[in-house]
């Protein structure tokens, strides 16, 4: 995979992250909303200057974006692998048979 392929993948991720569907997920996913509430509650307990608070909040948002990007890239990669398996069912079947034979031996 070339650097151009990675750049293209990141451009695709940027587009995915700007869709209304992704925004609906971010706003409605129970795990995301629960984590957000826990994070906000923890922040409220901290006694710190506003500039430090803003810096911490910014760092967490950057971490969240990086994690979402990595997860999306992983999902794209897995989708490609699944597509490859679907395109080559005989190879997959052969691998399955070989694995089954090893387990039975």
Secondary structure as UniProt FT lines:
FT   HELIX           3..17
FT   HELIX           20..28
FT   HELIX           30..45
FT   HELIX           50..87
FT   HELIX           89..104
//
